[in-house]
C-alpha cells in the first residue's frame, strides 16, 4: 500500500534552522511540528503564473517516448559553485505550452541524435554562416606548378 502524499499551505517561512530545516508559520491547531526538513517543502507557485491545468495530452504510456523537437532558449544557472548551461525544450507528444528547462549535458547524453541539435545556434555555439574559401598568396595550377 502506498502513502498518499499531500501538500498543505502555503506557509510563510519564519527562519532557516540549521543547514536543511525551516521554521514555518503554521495555522493555529496544526498537528505537525513547525520545523520541517527541506525535503518536505515544495515551492509555492503564485496564481499569476501560468500553470498547465489540462494534462489530458500528456502521454502516460511508457512505450511512447518523448523526444526533444525544438530548443527555444538557453540560459546559465548556478549549481553549487559552478555555472550550468540549460536549454529550454519543446517535446514531441506534448503541447507547445509545456516547455521545460533541461541541463545541456544531460540532453546531449540522453538524446545525442535528436534532430533538435541541428538547429542553427545549437550545433556548436559558433557562427551560423558558412566560411568562404581562403585564397592563398601562393597557389598551385592544374599542372602542379607553383604560381604567384
Phi and psi in degrees as a GROMACS rama.xvg file:
@    title "Ramachandran Plot"
@    xaxis  label "Phi"
@    yaxis  label "Psi"
@TYPE xy
-93.8775  150.207  UNK-2
-82.254  137.048  UNK-3
-87.0821  114.766  UNK-4
-85.9792  132.132  UNK-5
-131.215  150.552  UNK-6
-114.529  138.453  UNK-7
-119.52  152.357  UNK-8
131.426  -162.435  UNK-9
-80.8  153.909  UNK-10
-123.444  145.041  UNK-11
-75.5228  136.345  UNK-12
-84.2339  121.371  UNK-13
-84.4253  -42.6035  UNK-14
-164.844  159.626  UNK-15
-88.4481  133.408  UNK-16
-116.707  105.722  UNK-17
72.9062  -157.19  UNK-18
-86.5643  -26.1773  UNK-19
-134.121  19.5398  UNK-20
-132.693  155.146  UNK-21
-135.327  144.31  UNK-22
-97.2271  127.644  UNK-23
-107.196  153.704  UNK-24
-90.4678  95.2005  UNK-25
-89.3602  159.777  UNK-26
-72.707  154.525  UNK-27
-62.9926  137.472  UNK-28
90.1752  2.66392  UNK-29
-63.6924  141.202  UNK-30
-103.015  20.4919  UNK-31
-121.098  160.935  UNK-32
-72.3484  145.759  UNK-33
-76.6776  -13.8077  UNK-34
-102.977  121.374  UNK-35
-128.228  154.047  UNK-36
-72.1129  147.648  UNK-37
-58.2597  -29.3369  UNK-38
-66.108  -17.474  UNK-39
-91.551  0.511116  UNK-40
-103.095  151.247  UNK-41
-133.308  136.674  UNK-42
-61.6646  133.145  UNK-43
-77.4434  132.012  UNK-44
-101.797  113.388  UNK-45
-64.6984  153.261  UNK-46
-60.8741  -21.267  UNK-47
-74.1038  -17.2012  UNK-48
-82.1059  141.068  UNK-49
-75.0036  122.477  UNK-50
-123.231  129.147  UNK-51
-71.4448  113.815  UNK-52
-92.0846  -28.2435  UNK-53
-86.2283  103.768  UNK-54
-104.559  16.0151  UNK-55
-67.5261  -22.7842  UNK-56
-87.5009  -5.83826  UNK-57
-77.2125  124.001  UNK-58
-68.5181  137.755  UNK-59
-113.089  -5.80319  UNK-60
-81.5401  118.994  UNK-61
-65.5242  -16.8758  UNK-62
-76.8389  -20.1291  UNK-63
-90.5512  98.0522  UNK-64
-87.6065  128.443  UNK-65
-77.2346  149.111  UNK-66
-130.992  147.081  UNK-67
-69.2089  128.771  UNK-68
-113.128  -16.8126  UNK-69
-157.761  138.355  UNK-70
-104.283  124.965  UNK-71
-105.524  -22.2134  UNK-72
-163.568  163.894  UNK-73
-131.375  158.156  UNK-74
-158.324  161.825  UNK-75
-111.402  131.392  UNK-76
-126.702  148.444  UNK-77
-81.713  130  UNK-78
-130.568  101.864  UNK-79
69.8058  -121.844  UNK-80
-101.731  0.606452  UNK-81
-117.069  164.777  UNK-82
-101.737  134.461  UNK-83
-117.275  134.93  UNK-84
-81.5761  132.088  UNK-85
-123.018  149.911  UNK-86
-124.644  135.099  UNK-87
-83.4949  127.242  UNK-88
-117.954  136.536  UNK-89
-101.7  130.011  UNK-90
-105.057  149.525  UNK-91
-68.5172  154.596  UNK-92
67.1894  2.06898  UNK-93
-119.5  150.98  UNK-94
-63.8072  152.179  UNK-95
-63.8904  -16.2677  UNK-96
-78.1991  -11.2615  UNK-97
-100.411  63.7326  UNK-98
-82.5535  149.907  UNK-99
-132.356  155.315  UNK-100
-96.2528  125.557  UNK-101
-127.541  149.79  UNK-102
-70.4809  134.203  UNK-103
-58.8789  -45.1941  UNK-104
-61.629  -38.9691  UNK-105
-66.4806  -41.8059  UNK-106
-62.0565  -43.0348  UNK-107
-64.9351  -35.2599  UNK-108
-71.5374  -44.0156  UNK-109
-81.8358  -30.1993  UNK-110
-132.214  60.994  UNK-111
-67.0746  -24.5336  UNK-112
-106.037  14.4814  UNK-113
-63.4781  138.894  UNK-114
-64.7955  -20.6131  UNK-115
-63.6663  -25.5574  UNK-116
-67.8431  -20.2492  UNK-117
-79.2202  -3.30579  UNK-118
-66.2047  146.639  UNK-119
-59.3217  134.316  UNK-120
93.4217  -14.3796  UNK-121
-116.764  -0.639448  UNK-122
-78.519  -44.5754  UNK-123
-149.125  4.60742  UNK-124
74.8274  7.42069  UNK-125
-100.855  -157.673  UNK-126
-76.1463  147.119  UNK-127
-87.0138  -29.3714  UNK-128
-71.1423  157.225  UNK-129
-86.2632  152.344  UNK-130
-81.3829  141.871  UNK-131
-83.0776  155.165  UNK-132
-69.147  134.499  UNK-133
-81.1129  140.446  UNK-134
-101.366  128.245  UNK-135
-85.17  155.55  UNK-136
-73.8567  -26.2355  UNK-137
-115.47  125.098  UNK-138
-120.093  177.945  UNK-139
-121.174  137.133  UNK-140
-84.0311  174.204  UNK-141
-63.9956  -24.73  UNK-142
-85.3175  -7.7478  UNK-143
96.9002  0.688427  UNK-144
-84.6678  149.419  UNK-145
-81.8079  136.484  UNK-146
-119.323  165.946  UNK-147
